[in-house]
Amino acid sequence: MEKTERSVNNYYVVDMSHVIKVIWRKIWAVALASVLVAALGFLLAAFVIAPTYSSSIMLYVNNSSNAESGINNSELTAAQNLAKTYQVLLKNRTTLERVIDEAGVDYDWEDVYDMIDSAAVNETEVMRITVTCGDANEAAKIADGIAKVLPDRISEIIEGATMEVVDSAVVNNEKVGPSVAMYTVVGFALGAILSVLVLIISALMDNTIHDEEHVTKTYGYPILAKIPNLLDGGTKKYGYYYSRYQKDSDKQATK
């Protein structure tokens, strides 16, 4: 009987009502932490992190070398498939080094590789290429360099394939990143989550006896006495006394 009781007492009991009460009593701390971290995110996005700018071009993909014969459905499908191949040919060392020379910018080809994002427009044979970097003018120069270099590069590798510029690059002085709103919202959520986690951990590690219900639920021992704290300005604080031996004697008396 004693062995069974010890194994039961080895379990760690989590009083969720106590944890919720701790969080509710400290809800002001959660709100304060959320606001502070949100303000930190705002300051980082607005004043610390370097802004980025983007410029885009649009290219029409054509795999027919004979313009007078027209373009049929099979050629359109082939052009859509070739757009994916063109994206691979765009982001390779040889092409990007030519783009750098054409644009006259001081970057390595690996740097330019990370700046470029390309995709077909609504699954059509039109391809959009966007360049994003820390300078609006350089983003437009690189995009224009791609518009001049890529069609020649494609025609060198794929016979009968051509590209036409649909939309040229323009200088866009409106920054695309970082997003001040996103950093602020993420900071607010992060502050709330971290502060709640700290309160939960502190509540779980708190081994203070709060009331008689806490004693009976956590330890399973009966309350023998409740002593008020008469020196605490009249507030209702008590000390509790319990004994395992008293619990054992109660069980023996029951038997």
C-alpha positions, 0 to 999 in steps of 0.5 A, a space after each residue: 500500500 505504501 509503495 503504491 502511494 509513493 508512486 502516485 505522489 511522484 506525479 507532477 500535478 499542474 494546476 491549470 486554474 492557478 496558471 490562468 490566474 497568474 496570467 490574468 493577474 499579470 495581464 498588464 505585464 503581457 500588454 506592456 511587453 507586447 507594446 515594447 517589442 512592437 515598438 522595437 520592431 517598428 524602430 528596426 524597420 523604420 530606422 535601422 534595417 536598410 530599405 530595399 527598392 525594386 524595378 521590373 521588366 516584362 518580356 514576351 517569349 516566342 519560340 518561332 523564328 518565322 514571324 510571318 507564319 504566325 503562332 499556333 497553340 502548340 507554339 504558345 504552349 512551348 513558349 510557356 514551357 520555355 519560360 521556365 528554361 529562360 529563368 534558369 538561363 537568366 540566373 547563371 554566371 555567364 549571363 549575370 556577368 554580362 548583365 553586370 557589365 551592361 548595367 555598369 554596377 559594382 556587384 558580384 554575380 552571386 549578389 545579382 543572383 540573389 536580387 533577381 526574381 522571375 516568373 511567368 505572368 498568369 501562366 502566359 508566355 509573358 515573363 516578369 523579371 524583378 530586381 530588388 536591391 538597396 538602391 532604386 537607380 541600380 535596381 533599374 539599371 540591372 533590370 535594363 541590363 537583363 532586358 538587353 542581355 537575356 534576348 541575345 543570350 537566349 538566341 545563342 543557346 536555343 535555336 529559333 527562340 526569341 524574346 521581346 521587351 514588353 515593359 522596360 524598367 523604371 526607377 521606383 523610389 518607393 521602398 518595398 522592404 522592410 515592411 514597418 507594419 509587418 515588423 510591428 505586428 510580429 513584434 507585438 505577437 512575439 512580445 505577447 507570446 514570450 511574456 505568457 511563456 515566462 509567466 507560465 514557467 514561473 507559475 509551474 516553478 512556484 512551489 508556494 502554498 496558496 490555499 487549502 485546495 492547492 494543498 489537497 490537490 497537489 499533495 493529497 494531505 489533509 489540512 490540520 490547521 489554518 493560521 491567519 497572519 495577524 501582522 499583515 495589516 488585516 489582509 487575508 493571508 494564512 499559513 497551512 499545516 498538514 501532515 502525511 502521518 495524520 493522513 496515514 492515521 486517518 486511513 487506519 481509522 477508516 479501515 
